[in-house]
Amino acid sequence: MSVIDVLCGRPLLSKDEEGERLGTLAGIPVFGLDALSSAAYGPEAALALLIPLGAMGVAYIVPITISIIALLLIVYFSYRQTIAAYPQGGGSYTVAGKNLGPFAGLLAAAALMIDYVLTAAVGISAGVGALVSAIPSLEAHTLALCLAILVLIIAVNLRGARETGVAFMIPTYLFLGTLLTTIILGVVKSVAASGHPMPVAPPAPLHPVTAMVSVWLILKAFASGCTAMTGVEAVSNGVTAFREPVVKSAQRTLTVVIGFLMVLLAGIAYLCRAYQIGATESGPGYQSVLSQLIAAVVGRNAFYYLTIAAILLVLSLSANTAFADFPRLCRLIAEDGYLPNPLAVRGRRLVYTAGIAVLGALSGALLILFRGVTDRLIPLYAVGAFLAFTLSQAGMVAHWKRTGGPGSRLAMLVNGLGAIATAATVIIVTVTKFRSGAWITTLLIPAILLLMYSIRRHYDQISEQIADAPPIDAGEIGKPIVVMPMFYWNKVARVGVEVALALSPEVYLLHVETHDERLEFTDRWAELIAEPARRAGLATPKLIVIQSPYRFVINPIVEHILNLQKTMPQRQIAVIIPELVEKHWYHYFLHNQRAKWLKAALLLKGNSKIIVISVPWYLRS
């Protein structure tokens, strides 16, 4: 078994795809982890902006959360309809593109791609933030921990969707079990104490009041809290990953994910007000909101550390949702010609390996740039997600208007309400977060659009140039002129000369002579080449020696071949390049790779009349 088999698993047959599909139980960890884990940082992001209001700010978290849950409910019903209408994968790109036109689809795609990269980076950084909150001595290693978790997630995803679901199942259900237990215990204690429970471990003291309540501040808190809604579109993007019946399986998964998320958000908001828990500022003494809440309900005992460990795992692994959806989204765009073709190719484990690698590189760069600190990444978040929500809902309105049918008016109303609500949220999030970092997202979206249009233009130009080829003209097919660079006379060069003589009677052997290097076999030319060729009834190759006073080798050969082609523009020139093939990859570093550089130069500077033929000579082990 090779190293790649150990790391990524054995290759899967194409017919094994059905076995890789997911049920609801495994679909929740794969497609719902981002949405569920956002309950850990969404409320905290809102509370962080309410710090200047002190105890009064904690009271506002409940109405803000109710607004977010109402918006979440609208989006849920909209995406249930989207899944039913587009069982082949009804993500924002597909829905907007088919109903509002290619530009709307690409706009949604650009927004989603940014959102997925941020999802991966924010999830991992939030998980490490939870760990640092519990073990402050690890703060100096924040970035290293983030990158280590990223590598682990990439490795797991390369093994395939089914194995990813199984691997993440235990952390996901441990997170839900421990956090729901905490919320239930907290609510019971609060009700028993008439809404004023006594914390087991006192939370951090609330910040003194330094600002007055304003609409602007509440809107900013709402915009930050909306990060709890990122990831809810994941199921509709990945419908094809579910088992038959795919629509029912996907809708069931979406219902479970949204149901749990609403309970978590409502429970956290209620307990934060009941126990007077607010956000703390970054730096020494920082404690996450969930760390304070769990300690207040059950104390800092074994259950506390188990819950914190589950939160850490789920936050860190929530990046998996992006790794499940980003490659699928890129595949759809690549199939339409707006992204590179390799992104549409499935790898050895029936996953889109190139998409996983691209997302890993981009999210890694983002973590390094922002040093793995969640607070620095959050302001960039949510703009892309809500823009994609809006375009998807607007696309569904157009879909129902075009297709009609029973219930289409009610469906249009639901999707229209969703489009209006999410569009209003886009405006609020963009305006309130613009100076904090949302301006980066608003610049990146048109940049990505420009890139996608450039890629499509490139593919269109290629198609135009190579399409509609006429039948071959057998009358014009003749023997090519064969040119072979001759660096040294050895077994590698010998096999190249033999192939050249078999191809054409007109063979030129090129040797570049420098001041300190002379062709050693000129004195034995007749014995080694000329006489054996004559006895076989073949034309004798012509030896051309090119002087190179500056010790250049590649350029003189390329220039000679290009000049030869110019003098005989109707003739085809076949360039034979003999190559030594090593048994082990690490031996290639011991050679000058002159043959590969020569091939690259000819392909870059040549034209369709110059063809390059590699002649390998294999070393025995």
C-alpha positions, 0 to 999 in steps of 0.5 A: 500500500502506498503512502497516498493510499494510507493518507487518502484511502484507496481509489474508489470506482465510479460505480461506488458513488451510490455508497458514498451518498449520505443519509440525514444522520451523516448529512448533519455533520457534513452540511450542518456543522457550519450552521450549528456551530455559528450558535457559538460565535453569532450571539457573542459577535452581537454581544461584543458590540453591545459591551458599551451598554453594560447590563442594558446591552445584555437585555437587548440580545433577546429581541435581536436574537428573535429578529435573527430567528424570524429571518432564519425561519423565512430562509428555511421555508425558502430553501425547502422549496429550492431543494424540491425545485432543484433536486440536482443541486439548487444552490444560489448559483444554479437558481439565480443563473437559471432564472435571473441570467448568467450575471446574477448566477455568477454574482451569487457564486462570487459571494458564496465562494468568499463566504465559504473561504471565510466560513473555513477560516472563521470556524477554525479560528473560533474553535481555537479561540474557545480552546484559548479561552479555557487554556489561556497559556495556549494563546501564543500558539493560536496560529499554529493550532489553526493551521494544524486543524486546517491540515487535519480537515483537508486530509479528512475531506480528501478521504471522501464524503462518507468517511467525513460524515462518520468522522465528524458524527461523534463531535457533532452530536456531543456538541448538541447533547452537551449544549442542549443539556446546559440550556435545559438545565439553565432554563429550569434553574431560571424558571425555578428562580423566577428569572433570576438564577444564581450562577454556580461560577460567577460570570465576568463583570459587565462593562460599565455603561459608556454609550447610549442606546442608538438605532445604529448600535442595535443595527450593528449588533444585529448585523454581527449576530447574523453571522449565526445564519451562515451555512444554512444554504449548504444543504441546498447546494449539496442535494446530490450528495444525499441518498434516495429519495434525495429531496426528502433526505435533504429537506429532512436534514435542513429541518433538523439543522435549522430546528437545532440552530433556532433552539440553541440561539434562543436558549443562549440569548435567554440564559445570557439575559437571565445570568447577566452574561456579556461579551468580554474584550479580547486580550488577557482575561478574555472568556467566551460567552459560552464558557461563562454561560456553561460555568454559570449553569453547571460550574467548572467541573468535568461536564464544563470541560467536556462541553468546552471540548465539544464546542472546540471540536465543532467550531474547528470542524465547522470549516468542513461545511465549506469543504463539502460545498465549495468544491461542488460549487466550483465544479458547477461553475467550471462546467459552465466554463467560468473556472478552470476545468480541473475543478470539475474533475473528481479525484481518487475518492470521488471528491473534487480534489482540486476544489478542496486544495484551492479552499485549503490554500485560500483559508490558510492564507486568510488565517495567516494574514489575520493571525487566526484571530476571530474578531479580525475575521468576523467583520468580513463575514455574512455579506457574501452569504446574505447576498447569495440568499437574496439572489437565490430567493429572487431567482425562486420568485422568477422560477414560480412565476415561469412554471406556475402550478398548484401552490405557486402563488404561496411559494412566490410569496414565501420566496419574495418575503425571503428576498426582501428580508435578506436584501434588507439584511445585506444593506444593513450588514454592508453599511454597518460593517463597511469600515470594519472590513466589509469593504474588502468583500465588496471589492473582492466580489467584482474582482472575482466576477472579472476573473470568471469572465476572463476565464470564460473568454479564454475558453471561448477563444480556444473553442473558436480556434480549434472547432470545426476542423475540416477532414484531413488532407492526406495529399499534404502529409509528408515526412517531417524534418527531424531535429534532435539536440545532441548534448552527449553521445550515450545510450540515451542519445543513441535511442533518440537517433534511432527514432529520428532515422525511423521517422524521416530521411532528413535528420539534423543533429544539433550540438551547442559547443561552448569554450570549455566543452567540445563534442567528443564523438565527431572523430567517431562520427562515421563509425557510430552513425554514418556507416550504420545508417548507410548499411541500413539504406538510410540517409545520413543525418547532418551534424550542425554545431552551434557556437555559444561563447556565453555558455547558453545551450537552450536558447541557441537550439530554440533559435535555430529550430525557429529559423529553420521553420521560417525558411521552410514554412510549409514543412513540419519539424519534429524535434526529438528530445531524448530523456533519462527516466529515473526510477525514483522522483528524488533522483531528478534533483541530481540532474540538470533537467535540460530536456524539460527546459528545452521542451518548455521553451519550444512549446512557449515559443513555437507554433503548430508546425513544430512538434515535440517528441519525447523519447524516454530511456529508462534506468534499471533499478 
